[in-house]
Amino acid sequence: MSDDTRRVQELEVALARQRRDLHELNTIGVALSAQRDIRKLMELILSSSRQLTVADAGSLYLVERGKDHDTTTDDQLRFKWTQNDSVKTPFEEFTMPLAETSIAGYAALSGQAVNVADAYDLPAGSPFRYGRSFDQSSGYRTKSILSVPMRDH
């Protein structure tokens, strides 16, 4: 097989993947506008996002505003939904301060996606850190993390 033929095949595979991803994004968009059951909607967002990114696991956090609406000092992140194909552990909701010291908090506050290649080897100067307690208790090894802020209408 020539290099040109191999390159054409690679491009065709990439194009097919992009078409599937675009179709999946359209499906999510339709579901977002039509679904009224928040639990089903969050599960759809989580499973579709994992499928698009070929992720083993995923989580959704919700921002809960505190009483002081002028600042974020008493706002929290609620760990609300999770999916994991590798380990089965009982799900427990918890809250943590909404702060730039966590990857999810940083994404929520900055409005920017955070893409970390290795959770155990964060880029130098990162304002956030990765808490390893889940990995330690479950035997799971979190590798890469993609944290994307979502905003409602």
Backbone bond lengths (Angstrom), bond angles and torsions (degrees), N, CA, C in turn:
res aa  C-N    CA-C-N  psi(-1)  N-CA   C-N-CA  omega(-1)  CA-C   N-CA-C  phi
1 M - - - 1.442 - - 1.527 108.57 -
2 S 1.306 116.73 132.55 1.464 120.94 -178.21 1.526 110.32 -76.86
3 D 1.323 115.22 162.59 1.460 120.83 177.92 1.521 110.90 -62.35
4 D 1.336 116.96 -37.63 1.458 120.70 179.31 1.526 111.12 -65.12
5 T 1.317 117.22 -42.65 1.463 121.40 179.11 1.519 110.24 -64.04
6 R 1.322 116.69 -43.34 1.465 121.02 179.24 1.528 110.58 -62.81
7 R 1.313 116.28 -41.67 1.473 120.76 179.48 1.524 110.69 -64.62
8 V 1.318 118.26 -41.78 1.469 121.82 178.15 1.526 109.62 -61.51
9 Q 1.328 117.23 -43.12 1.467 120.73 179.11 1.529 111.24 -63.46
10 E 1.327 116.98 -41.25 1.464 120.78 178.04 1.526 110.74 -62.65
11 L 1.323 116.35 -41.99 1.465 120.30 178.58 1.524 111.45 -65.88
12 E 1.331 117.25 -38.71 1.465 120.48 177.68 1.526 111.27 -63.99
13 V 1.314 116.90 -40.50 1.471 120.96 177.63 1.529 110.02 -64.52
14 A 1.330 116.89 -44.07 1.461 121.10 179.32 1.527 111.01 -63.32
15 L 1.318 117.49 -40.50 1.458 121.76 178.47 1.524 110.82 -64.79
16 A 1.322 117.20 -42.70 1.465 120.85 178.14 1.527 110.44 -62.02
17 R 1.341 116.91 -40.73 1.466 120.78 178.24 1.525 110.49 -63.79
18 Q 1.328 117.12 -42.14 1.459 120.02 178.88 1.525 111.18 -64.69
19 R 1.319 117.53 -38.30 1.469 120.16 177.06 1.523 110.68 -62.67
20 R 1.341 116.66 -44.03 1.473 120.40 177.97 1.522 110.67 -61.69
21 D 1.336 116.42 -43.48 1.455 120.58 179.94 1.528 111.29 -63.42
22 L 1.312 117.28 -43.03 1.455 121.12 178.29 1.522 111.03 -63.21
23 H 1.325 116.45 -41.73 1.465 120.27 176.58 1.535 110.22 -61.06
24 E 1.332 116.48 -43.20 1.465 120.95 179.39 1.526 110.88 -63.79
25 L 1.320 117.37 -41.87 1.469 120.66 177.25 1.523 111.45 -62.73
26 N 1.321 117.02 -39.57 1.461 120.15 176.69 1.524 110.88 -64.02
27 T 1.333 116.56 -40.92 1.461 120.97 177.82 1.526 110.75 -61.37
28 I 1.329 115.66 -43.29 1.463 119.92 177.93 1.527 110.13 -62.66
29 G 1.320 116.75 -43.90 1.466 120.81 179.49 1.516 112.44 -59.18
30 V 1.310 116.67 -43.47 1.466 120.79 177.60 1.525 109.99 -63.43
31 A 1.337 116.55 -44.30 1.460 120.78 -179.60 1.530 111.19 -64.08
32 L 1.325 116.39 -38.97 1.461 119.59 178.86 1.517 111.64 -60.93
33 S 1.301 116.35 -38.64 1.458 119.41 -177.98 1.525 112.45 -81.53
34 A 1.332 117.97 -22.02 1.458 120.50 -174.97 1.529 113.93 -103.97
35 Q 1.306 118.15 -30.65 1.470 121.13 -172.98 1.527 111.21 -76.60
36 R 1.316 115.57 129.50 1.466 120.93 179.20 1.521 112.52 -107.79
37 D 1.312 117.57 -14.63 1.462 122.52 178.28 1.523 107.93 -86.05
38 I 1.335 116.79 108.33 1.460 121.27 -172.98 1.528 111.93 -60.78
39 R 1.328 117.93 -37.48 1.462 121.03 179.82 1.520 110.77 -63.05
40 K 1.324 116.74 -47.45 1.469 120.57 179.12 1.524 110.97 -64.81
41 L 1.304 116.06 -38.21 1.461 120.68 179.53 1.529 111.02 -64.11
42 M 1.311 117.16 -46.43 1.463 120.44 -179.84 1.531 111.12 -65.45
43 E 1.320 117.30 -38.99 1.462 119.85 177.31 1.526 110.98 -64.89
44 L 1.325 116.75 -38.35 1.459 120.82 177.31 1.523 110.93 -65.22
45 I 1.308 116.95 -45.29 1.466 120.77 178.72 1.527 110.11 -60.06
46 L 1.318 116.22 -45.21 1.456 120.68 -177.69 1.532 111.64 -66.61
47 S 1.311 117.34 -48.41 1.471 119.14 -178.29 1.529 111.45 -67.48
48 S 1.317 118.29 -38.27 1.464 120.91 178.62 1.521 111.40 -67.94
49 S 1.315 116.54 -40.15 1.465 120.53 178.16 1.519 110.75 -63.74
50 R 1.322 116.22 -41.95 1.465 119.89 178.51 1.527 110.53 -64.76
51 Q 1.321 116.22 -39.36 1.469 119.18 179.52 1.523 110.66 -64.53
52 L 1.328 116.89 -43.81 1.466 120.88 -179.84 1.521 112.45 -63.52
53 T 1.311 117.13 -35.74 1.462 120.62 -176.28 1.527 112.76 -98.42
54 V 1.329 116.25 0.53 1.461 122.85 -177.84 1.536 108.96 53.94
55 A 1.322 115.69 50.11 1.462 122.02 -177.59 1.521 111.08 -96.12
56 D 1.298 115.80 140.59 1.454 123.75 177.23 1.527 111.04 -71.45
57 A 1.312 115.98 -31.98 1.458 121.01 -175.70 1.520 109.29 -147.75
58 G 1.306 115.60 164.99 1.457 120.65 176.86 1.512 110.58 -163.66
59 S 1.307 115.26 158.77 1.463 121.66 -179.71 1.515 109.53 -141.86
60 L 1.312 115.00 153.30 1.461 121.17 172.97 1.523 108.83 -122.90
61 Y 1.312 114.70 134.50 1.456 121.98 175.70 1.526 107.65 -115.49
62 L 1.301 116.61 144.77 1.456 121.14 174.59 1.525 109.16 -110.84
63 V 1.318 115.78 139.58 1.460 120.21 174.53 1.522 107.41 -82.39
64 E 1.324 115.52 128.10 1.462 121.74 175.33 1.515 107.65 -113.77
65 R 1.316 114.52 118.57 1.463 120.03 -178.63 1.524 110.02 -75.64
66 G 1.327 114.38 140.03 1.460 120.49 178.37 1.517 110.98 -84.79
67 K 1.299 115.60 -170.98 1.469 121.39 -177.61 1.522 112.60 -73.37
68 D 1.332 116.34 -29.59 1.457 121.04 -179.76 1.529 108.30 -86.50
69 H 1.306 117.11 97.61 1.466 121.50 -175.37 1.533 113.28 -77.37
70 D 1.326 117.32 -10.32 1.460 120.43 -179.58 1.532 112.89 -84.48
71 T 1.334 117.06 -17.82 1.462 120.87 -179.91 1.530 108.84 -135.28
72 T 1.324 115.31 174.60 1.459 120.36 176.29 1.526 111.16 -105.39
73 T 1.334 117.51 12.00 1.465 120.52 -172.81 1.523 113.33 -61.87
74 D 1.319 118.90 -30.27 1.467 119.46 179.05 1.531 112.67 -111.86
75 D 1.338 116.88 16.51 1.470 120.82 175.27 1.528 109.12 -77.42
76 Q 1.331 115.53 154.92 1.454 120.74 -178.71 1.521 110.66 -134.14
77 L 1.320 115.67 160.56 1.456 123.00 168.37 1.517 106.88 -105.84
78 R 1.319 116.47 130.79 1.462 120.80 176.20 1.526 108.40 -107.04
79 F 1.319 115.95 121.24 1.455 123.33 173.37 1.521 105.79 -72.24
80 K 1.339 115.82 107.77 1.460 119.57 -165.99 1.524 114.23 -112.59
81 W 1.330 118.63 -39.43 1.467 121.90 -178.12 1.511 109.09 -137.97
82 T 1.309 115.73 147.37 1.459 119.71 176.72 1.522 110.40 -151.79
83 Q 1.302 115.03 152.03 1.461 123.23 173.88 1.510 107.23 -139.91
84 N 1.349 116.20 139.63 1.452 120.58 179.90 1.520 108.15 -150.42
85 D 1.315 117.05 121.62 1.461 121.66 -178.99 1.524 113.09 -81.94
86 S 1.321 118.44 -15.21 1.466 121.32 -173.55 1.518 114.22 -96.18
87 V 1.320 116.88 -40.69 1.463 119.93 -177.74 1.518 109.49 -127.50
88 K 1.303 115.01 142.38 1.461 121.09 176.31 1.520 107.91 -109.94
89 T 1.306 115.69 111.67 1.457 120.80 177.72 1.519 107.95 -128.56
90 P 1.324 116.97 152.40 1.463 118.55 177.91 1.527 110.31 -62.05
91 F 1.318 115.51 137.04 1.461 120.15 -179.39 1.522 109.87 -83.14
92 E 1.311 115.31 132.31 1.460 121.09 175.15 1.519 108.59 -134.97
93 E 1.318 115.31 123.01 1.468 119.13 174.34 1.519 108.78 -68.87
94 F 1.318 114.95 149.72 1.454 119.96 172.29 1.518 107.92 -153.23
95 T 1.309 116.14 164.82 1.465 120.99 176.47 1.520 108.58 -120.59
96 M 1.317 113.04 157.26 1.461 120.84 174.53 1.519 107.08 -147.02
97 P 1.314 117.37 158.54 1.466 119.15 179.91 1.534 111.11 -60.21
98 L 1.299 116.07 143.73 1.465 121.12 173.40 1.525 106.33 -80.77
99 A 1.323 115.10 100.21 1.465 120.32 -175.11 1.524 109.53 -145.81
100 E 1.319 116.30 156.49 1.460 121.75 179.74 1.521 113.07 -70.93
101 T 1.330 117.47 -3.67 1.460 120.30 -178.48 1.527 112.51 -78.12
102 S 1.338 117.64 -15.46 1.469 120.68 173.90 1.527 108.38 -106.30
103 I 1.310 116.37 154.52 1.468 120.27 -179.21 1.522 110.29 -64.06
104 A 1.336 117.06 -46.33 1.470 120.42 179.05 1.527 111.16 -64.39
105 G 1.327 116.74 -40.21 1.468 120.41 178.41 1.511 111.80 -64.43
106 Y 1.323 116.58 -41.18 1.460 120.52 178.04 1.529 110.78 -61.47
107 A 1.328 116.77 -45.55 1.462 120.55 179.62 1.522 110.59 -62.16
108 A 1.327 116.46 -44.00 1.472 120.13 -179.11 1.520 111.75 -64.30
109 L 1.310 117.49 -43.47 1.464 120.70 -177.03 1.526 113.02 -75.06
110 S 1.319 116.81 -37.92 1.468 120.01 -177.33 1.529 112.16 -83.73
111 G 1.346 116.81 -23.07 1.455 120.19 -175.95 1.520 112.37 76.33
112 Q 1.339 117.14 11.39 1.462 122.08 -178.20 1.518 110.75 -113.99
113 A 1.314 115.78 144.87 1.459 120.32 174.84 1.524 109.04 -69.24
114 V 1.323 115.47 146.38 1.460 121.97 176.37 1.521 107.02 -120.04
115 N 1.334 116.51 124.29 1.457 122.08 -179.71 1.530 107.67 -120.49
116 V 1.329 115.57 111.21 1.459 121.95 -176.93 1.521 108.37 -113.00
117 A 1.323 117.12 124.06 1.466 121.41 -178.56 1.520 112.01 -70.42
118 D 1.333 117.70 -37.65 1.461 121.28 -179.73 1.525 108.84 -142.79
119 A 1.324 116.05 114.06 1.463 121.43 -177.33 1.522 112.67 -60.74
120 Y 1.335 116.83 -24.76 1.457 121.31 -178.88 1.527 112.12 -90.06
121 D 1.316 116.85 -3.49 1.464 121.87 -179.40 1.523 108.06 -139.44
122 L 1.324 115.83 72.92 1.464 121.40 -176.70 1.520 110.93 -71.12
123 P 1.328 116.30 151.52 1.473 119.27 177.82 1.533 111.00 -58.62
124 A 1.309 115.76 144.28 1.469 120.86 178.53 1.523 109.77 -57.34
125 G 1.305 116.20 137.43 1.464 121.40 177.65 1.519 114.18 82.88
126 S 1.319 118.14 6.08 1.468 120.49 179.24 1.528 109.84 -63.01
127 P 1.323 117.46 134.32 1.464 119.36 178.30 1.536 111.71 -76.77
128 F 1.315 117.09 -11.76 1.462 121.90 -176.72 1.521 110.94 -111.54
129 R 1.330 114.17 165.10 1.461 120.47 176.23 1.528 107.62 -133.69
130 Y 1.318 115.45 168.13 1.456 120.55 177.58 1.523 109.13 -110.78
131 G 1.322 116.71 123.64 1.465 121.61 176.94 1.522 109.99 -82.67
132 R 1.305 117.01 124.80 1.456 121.77 -173.21 1.528 113.71 -95.03
133 S 1.302 119.35 9.06 1.465 120.55 -173.34 1.531 112.59 -60.60
134 F 1.342 117.89 -41.14 1.467 119.18 178.81 1.524 110.43 -63.80
135 D 1.315 117.08 -44.81 1.463 121.15 179.56 1.533 110.51 -59.48
136 Q 1.320 116.03 -43.85 1.457 120.15 -177.68 1.526 111.98 -66.52
137 S 1.318 117.06 -39.39 1.474 119.54 -177.47 1.525 113.07 -79.40
138 S 1.331 117.81 -25.47 1.462 120.68 -174.45 1.526 113.81 -104.86
139 G 1.320 116.87 -17.27 1.459 119.95 -174.50 1.517 112.80 83.07
140 Y 1.317 117.67 5.41 1.457 123.56 178.50 1.522 108.76 -78.70
141 R 1.311 118.11 154.32 1.463 122.03 175.47 1.515 108.41 -124.78
142 T 1.314 115.35 101.39 1.457 119.66 176.17 1.517 107.98 -67.46
143 K 1.319 115.96 131.41 1.464 120.07 179.97 1.528 108.26 -107.28
144 S 1.306 116.56 -92.89 1.464 119.64 -178.43 1.518 109.92 -89.82
145 I 1.329 114.84 154.91 1.461 121.36 178.62 1.523 108.31 -134.65
146 L 1.313 115.12 131.64 1.457 121.98 171.04 1.520 106.06 -121.31
147 S 1.301 116.68 114.96 1.461 121.70 -179.77 1.525 108.02 -114.53
148 V 1.327 115.56 119.24 1.458 121.63 -175.38 1.520 109.66 -122.02
149 P 1.317 117.97 122.56 1.464 119.48 178.19 1.528 110.58 -73.71
150 M 1.294 115.53 138.68 1.472 121.48 176.36 1.526 107.56 -118.76
151 R 1.283 115.93 141.05 1.470 120.36 178.94 1.521 108.74 -125.59
152 D 1.315 115.66 140.38 1.466 118.14 177.07 1.528 108.60 -87.08
153 H 1.311 114.42 175.68 1.458 119.30 -177.65 1.509 111.15 -71.48
